[in-house]
Amino acid sequence: MDKEKIDNAALALLSITLHDEFRAWKQLDWDILNRLYEKGFILDPVGKSKSVVFTEAGLLRAKELFDDLFSK
């Protein structure tokens, strides 16, 4: 299993649930969210909030990946 590809797809999919400019619903596996946090794409996902916060770099990367993976 290529975790890098999974992380890229997960980051792109998080952008679908984007709200309040930088927030996305955290409905993904915790291991994936932790890896995205370690890569600096989201802020620490641990907490009571039902959403994660993208970093500026994470939001840009998510949009790029979404276009690459899912646009026609």
N, C-alpha and C positions, 0 to 999 in steps of 0.2 A: 504494500500500500504506500503510495506516494503522499506523505503528509503535507508536503509543500503545495501540491495540486489541490488537496482538500482545503488547506488554509486559504488558498487563492479563491476557490469557489465559494467558501464560506464568507470571506470578506466581501466578495461581490454580491452575494445574496443578502448580506446584512444591509446593503445600501437600498434594497427594495423597501425595507421597513423604516427608512429614514424619516425622522420628524424632529421638530425644534432645531433644525439646522445641522446638529451633530449627533443626535441620539438615534439609536436603532434598538428594536426589541431583541432581547437576548434569549432566543429560543434555540440556541445551538448547544452542542456538546461542550461541557466545561473544559475539556482538554484543548479543544480548538480555540475557545475564547482565551484561555491562558496563553496559548502560543501566539495569538494575535496581539495580546497585551505585551508579551515578551519582545515581540518584533516592533513595538511602538505604534501599532495601528489603532489601538483603542486604549482608553484608560482602564484602570483596574476593574475587572468585572465583578469582583466579590462585593457583595452588599445586598441590601434589601430591594434596591431599585430593580424594576423589571426591564430596564434598558441599559445599554452600554453607550459610552460616549466615544465617538471617533476622535482621534487626533487629526490635525489638519492634513498631515501626511497620509494617514489612514483613509480619510475621506477621498483624497485625490486618487490614491491607489485603488480603492474600491470602485470608483467610477471608471477608471481605466480597465480594470479587470472585468467589470460588468460588460463594457463595450466589447472587449476581446472575446469573452466567453459566450455572451448571450445576444448580441446585436446581429441583425441580418445584414 
